[in-house]
Amino acid sequence: MAVILGTAGHIDHGKTSLVRALTGIDCDRLEEEKRRGITIELGFAWVDMPGGERLGIVDVPGHERFVKNMVAGAAGVDFVMLVIAADEGVMPQTREHLEICSLLGIRSGFVALTKTDMVEADWLALVREDIQRFLQGSFLENAPVFPVSSATGEGLDALRAHMLQCVAGLPPRRRGDIFRLPVDRVFSMKGHGTVITGTVISGAINAGDEARFMPAGLPTRARGLQRHGKPVNTVDAGQRCAVNVQGLEVTEIERGFVLARPGELFPSRRWLLRLTCLASAPRPLRQRVEIHFHHGTRECPARVVFRDRDRLAPGETALAEVRFAEDMVGVFGDHCVLRAYSPLRTVAGGTLVSPLPPELRRKDPALTDKLNLLQSLPDLHERACNGKAGERAALARAVLLLRGREGADEARLKALTGLPASALESGLNLLASRAEALCWDKESRFWISQAAFAELLAACLARAAELHRKDPLKPAFSRNALWAGWGRNLPPRLIQRVLDAALKQGRLVVEGEGLRLPEHKITLAADQAGLRQKLLQAHQRAGLAPPNVRDVLEELGVSAKEAAPVLRLLCEEGALVRVKDGLYYDGGTLGGILEQVRLWFADHENLDVGGLKEMLGLSRKYLIALLEYMDNTRITVRVGDQRRYRGH
């Protein structure tokens, strides 16, 4: 099992010296660190364990100015060695580092009481009593305390043995299968190019795999991997490693970036957290307070927004929205640390409830339901991790309900639920079998809750009813007209899935090339029915030489706008046929003309204006219009001044 031990403690309490005494590795690699005698950047070492595995060690700086570096180093730690100097005892950064470890979800560790060679035995006993009081109520309350001296070597063997014993006794840590390596160092190595280091907090990667630096989305490839200075083909969750990345310069990568597989992490400027204000915080967290936000190895300015209160008092926990100045990437359940601007100190921390949260508007009638669902996610996740498909289905269902009509593909659902792919799939399949969710795109594996799908179907039918109300004389509407009202910004495949459902259920029916509601019947108002009859009679009486429709409307005292739907209905019924603008033929009359044309072509190869005049005895105005109509409807084809018959 790959495990990382982290140091914690106040400046000059001997963390780096103790690591050097235990491992033989000097973690202070910078010239400034050696000159000033303090740790500034993160340091890394290891201890060989029985069986050939190595215990990785992250050494963090203790100075208050470098707490952000300490947070970055503690992000991937499994258990902690809290270092307290015997000559000084508990100090400010001892307290802050312990609080940070607790906020990051670290639950195991021990205390190294250093510099024992510098104090008397009675003083050492007093310091141990003070440490026991200090640790009360913390996750280290019952942890053992090991007096040691890095200078004389006293106590090191017992401490080293306990370290290895801790590794064997650590409970398995839940680490999803989304590969994530938060970057804590970037440098250039001669002959290799750009190299990054970090702790793999979940998933695995192989040498040669494609990857992305998130949230920037910079594409790269893991050209080579090293672990504790040795080349390896694969690195897994819980392991520290170095990655030789391809195609990028050192200046393009920064601490806080996350190396991930393509399409597994999704940038966002809003997160929802279950946030706890530390009991030791000097004051409550105010609404919209600006803070330093720490996640993994990344620090980002942010603002905190509460939904059910104006402030969060010390010791209280609540759901909070965090709005970032830059894009961030995370996965459900990630731990975060918040530090105040003034005074610069740790004041709160929490766990990530949604890295891609729904919109939370005060006027949204579903706001309370959304907040309740969000509050329930951590408990649902706990049951899903310890239970069977039913609990996984409950978590997936809640996340899909929060996604609403947008739904989510399985890659996003992994980030939103924190479940491994196999566990997520079993939950989704159970939801599908219960008709509580459906996969509307089999290729991209996109899912939507049945409730959201039903809302889309209702919106589709409401749009159909609206189109019928706007134009009651139109027997059907086009699919584009239907989509324009309710399907805006929806993927075409999802729109088609909704239409298919409406047609399958008989809630929409096909009418010609359009669609209509099954209950839609064309009914004319009394004045429209009268107008229909008068227009039809005027054209039937006129026979082969119908009037210009404008003249008919003027005689009837009706505007073109009022007559338009009635004329369209007459044309859709086939009672009238529009030959050209303003000229309509009675359907039966035009049918007779076309039959005469068919008979003409039985004995003739061509037809021209003269031939049609001989046939019908009409003026040129009508003849030209009829010939052009037959060309447009592909009954005839024009060749010079002649027409040839296509048939129909």
PyMOL commands that set and color helices and strands:
alter all, ss='L'
color gray80, all
select helices_A, chain A and resi 15-23+31-36+64-74+92-103+116-118+121-135+156-169+250-252+367-386+389-406+410-417+421-433+450-470+479-486+492-504+526-542+549-556+560-573+587-603+609-616+620-632
alter helices_A, ss='H'
color red, helices_A
select strands_A, chain A and resi 4-8+43-48+54-59+79-85+109-114+145-147+180-189+193-199+204-206+210-214+218-227+230-232+234-236+240-245+258-260+268-277+285-286+290-295+298-306+311-312+317-328+335-340+346-354+408-409+437-441+446-449+509-511+514-516+576-580+583-586+636-639+642-645
alter strands_A, ss='S'
color yellow, strands_A
deselect
rebuild
show_as cartoon
